[in-house]
Amino acid sequence: MDKHDTQDTQASAARPVLEGPDIARVLTRIAHEIVERAKGAEDVVLLGIPTRGVFLADRLAAKLEEITGRKIPVGSLDITMYRDDLRMHPPRALARTEIPGDGIDGRLVVLVDDVLFSGRTIRAALDALNDIGRPRAVQLAVLVDRGHRELPIRADYVGKNLPTSLRETVKVQLAEEDGRDTVLLGAKPAAPGERQR
């Protein structure tokens, strides 16, 4: 069996835990929770963490606009240069940081990401934010929280809590990037020469 056959088998073994309608529903719920906790979301700024966090932030902004009747500032926050694993991985392409025109000073910034895992991505995002401005407060919205935190970080808004083992992977696919909306849970591919137990 060649490498591509193995990858196809692993992809087909992954099972969906959220489909398109589920994702739409949880984003609507999160939008309502943001409005409730932010008392109307008047000073909310959404910043998505590339790649899929940006698409989720855009969708959340649209839902918040439906609820509040106001346009919600939305942007993106590239955390590549703030990661603590830069030296352990091959160089990665920089994504874009786009901060809405009014900035983030004194605003409630809601960071948006697809999967919360170790917490290291969010720590890097907090460091990146620190270089841009001084928000009134920072909150975190994630589509999936899969556990296994390595840092004391938790999400304020969670689409789905998904207990996983370290032998599993969570893959989020969104229509903007992947052509469909789904969250897949599957077995982690074995490293070269490693046998699956």
C-alpha positions as CSV (number, residue, x, y, z in Angstrom):
1,M,0.0,0.0,0.0
2,D,1.6,3.3,-1.0
3,K,1.6,6.6,0.9
4,H,-1.4,8.0,-1.0
5,D,-3.5,4.8,-0.3
6,T,-2.7,5.1,3.4
7,Q,-3.8,8.8,3.5
8,D,-7.0,8.0,1.6
9,T,-7.8,5.2,4.1
10,Q,-7.1,7.5,7.0
11,A,-9.3,10.2,5.5
12,S,-12.1,7.8,4.9
13,A,-11.8,6.5,8.5
14,A,-12.4,10.0,9.9
15,R,-16.0,10.5,11.0
16,P,-17.9,13.8,10.9
17,V,-18.8,15.2,14.3
18,L,-20.3,18.4,13.0
19,E,-21.8,19.0,9.5
20,G,-22.7,22.3,7.8
21,P,-26.1,22.8,9.5
22,D,-24.5,22.1,12.9
23,I,-21.7,24.6,12.3
24,A,-24.3,27.3,11.3
25,R,-26.3,26.5,14.4
26,V,-23.4,26.8,16.8
27,L,-22.1,30.0,15.2
28,T,-25.6,31.5,15.7
29,R,-25.6,30.4,19.4
30,I,-22.1,31.9,19.9
31,A,-23.2,35.2,18.3
32,H,-26.1,35.4,20.7
33,E,-23.8,34.6,23.6
34,I,-21.4,37.4,22.6
35,V,-24.3,39.9,22.4
36,E,-25.6,38.8,25.8
37,R,-22.2,38.9,27.5
38,A,-21.0,42.1,25.8
39,K,-24.3,43.8,26.5
40,G,-25.1,44.6,22.9
41,A,-21.7,44.1,21.3
42,E,-21.2,47.8,20.7
43,D,-17.4,47.8,21.2
44,V,-16.8,44.3,20.0
45,V,-14.0,43.6,17.4
46,L,-13.6,40.1,16.0
47,L,-10.1,39.0,15.0
48,G,-9.8,35.6,13.2
49,I,-6.6,33.5,13.5
50,P,-5.7,32.4,10.0
51,T,-6.7,30.4,8.2
52,R,-10.1,29.0,9.2
53,G,-10.5,31.3,12.1
54,V,-10.7,34.2,9.7
55,F,-13.6,32.6,7.8
56,L,-15.4,31.8,11.1
57,A,-14.9,35.4,12.3
58,D,-16.4,36.7,9.0
59,R,-19.4,34.4,9.5
60,L,-19.8,35.5,13.2
61,A,-19.7,39.1,12.2
62,A,-22.5,38.5,9.7
63,K,-24.6,36.8,12.4
64,L,-23.9,39.6,14.9
65,E,-25.0,42.2,12.3
66,E,-28.3,40.2,11.8
67,I,-28.8,40.3,15.6
68,T,-27.7,43.8,16.4
69,G,-28.4,45.6,13.1
70,R,-24.9,47.1,13.3
71,K,-21.8,46.3,11.3
72,I,-19.2,44.6,13.5
73,P,-15.5,45.3,12.9
74,V,-13.7,42.2,11.8
75,G,-10.1,41.5,10.9
76,S,-7.4,38.9,11.1
77,L,-4.4,38.3,13.3
78,D,-1.3,36.4,12.0
79,I,0.6,34.8,14.9
80,T,3.3,33.1,12.8
81,M,6.2,35.1,14.2
82,Y,4.9,34.7,17.8
83,R,4.8,30.9,17.8
84,D,7.1,29.1,20.3
85,D,7.7,26.2,17.9
86,L,9.1,28.3,15.0
87,R,12.6,26.7,15.3
88,M,11.1,23.2,15.4
89,H,9.3,23.3,12.1
90,P,10.1,24.3,8.6
91,P,9.5,28.0,7.7
92,R,5.9,28.8,7.2
93,A,4.3,31.5,5.0
94,L,3.1,34.6,6.8
95,A,-0.6,35.2,6.8
96,R,-2.1,38.7,6.9
97,T,-2.9,40.8,9.9
98,E,-5.7,43.2,9.2
99,I,-6.9,45.4,12.1
100,P,-10.1,47.3,11.5
101,G,-9.7,51.1,11.0
102,D,-10.7,52.1,14.5
103,G,-8.1,49.8,16.0
104,I,-8.5,47.7,19.2
105,D,-7.6,50.2,22.0
106,G,-10.3,50.1,24.6
107,R,-12.4,47.6,22.7
108,L,-13.5,44.1,23.5
109,V,-11.5,41.9,21.2
110,V,-12.9,38.4,20.5
111,L,-10.3,36.1,19.0
112,V,-11.8,33.5,16.8
113,D,-10.2,30.1,15.9
114,D,-11.3,26.8,14.6
115,V,-9.8,24.3,17.2
116,L,-8.5,24.9,20.7
117,F,-5.9,22.3,21.6
118,S,-2.7,23.0,23.6
119,G,-3.4,26.7,24.0
120,R,-0.1,27.7,22.4
121,T,-1.7,29.3,19.4
122,I,-3.8,31.6,21.6
123,R,-0.8,32.5,23.8
124,A,0.9,33.6,20.6
125,A,-2.2,35.5,19.6
126,L,-2.2,37.4,22.9
127,D,1.5,38.3,22.4
128,A,0.7,39.5,18.8
129,L,-2.2,41.6,20.2
130,N,0.1,43.2,22.8
131,D,2.2,44.6,20.0
132,I,-0.9,46.1,18.2
133,G,-2.8,47.9,21.0
134,R,-4.4,47.6,24.4
135,P,-7.9,46.2,24.3
136,R,-10.4,46.7,27.2
137,A,-10.7,42.9,27.4
138,V,-9.9,39.8,25.2
139,Q,-12.2,36.9,24.8
140,L,-11.9,33.7,22.8
141,A,-14.4,31.9,20.6
142,V,-13.6,28.5,19.1
143,L,-15.6,26.1,17.0
144,V,-14.2,23.0,18.7
145,D,-12.4,22.6,22.1
146,R,-10.6,19.2,21.9
147,G,-8.9,19.4,25.3
148,H,-5.3,18.6,26.2
149,R,-4.3,22.1,27.3
150,E,-0.7,22.8,28.0
151,L,-1.3,26.4,29.2
152,P,-3.9,27.9,31.5
153,I,-6.1,29.1,28.6
154,R,-9.8,28.5,28.1
155,A,-12.4,29.6,25.6
156,D,-15.3,32.0,26.5
157,Y,-17.4,30.6,23.7
158,V,-17.3,27.0,22.5
159,G,-19.2,25.5,19.6
160,K,-18.6,21.9,20.6
161,N,-16.5,20.4,23.4
162,L,-15.0,17.3,21.8
163,P,-13.0,15.0,24.2
164,T,-10.2,13.4,22.2
165,S,-7.2,11.2,22.7
166,L,-3.8,12.4,21.5
167,R,-4.0,9.5,19.0
168,E,-6.8,11.4,17.2
169,T,-6.9,14.4,14.9
170,V,-9.6,17.0,14.5
171,K,-9.9,18.5,11.0
172,V,-12.1,21.4,10.4
173,Q,-13.2,22.0,6.8
174,L,-14.9,25.2,5.7
175,A,-16.5,25.9,2.4
176,E,-14.4,29.0,1.8
177,E,-11.2,26.9,1.9
178,D,-12.2,23.3,1.5
179,G,-15.5,23.4,-0.5
180,R,-17.6,22.0,2.3
181,D,-18.4,22.6,6.0
182,T,-17.6,19.7,8.3
183,V,-15.5,18.8,11.4
184,L,-13.9,15.4,11.1
185,L,-12.5,13.2,14.0
186,G,-10.0,10.5,12.9
187,A,-6.9,8.5,13.8
188,K,-3.6,10.4,13.8
189,P,-1.4,9.2,10.9
190,A,1.5,7.1,12.1
191,A,4.9,8.8,11.8
192,P,7.2,7.0,9.3
193,G,8.4,3.8,10.8
194,E,5.9,4.0,13.7
195,R,3.4,1.2,14.2
196,Q,-0.1,2.1,15.2
197,R,-1.1,0.5,18.5
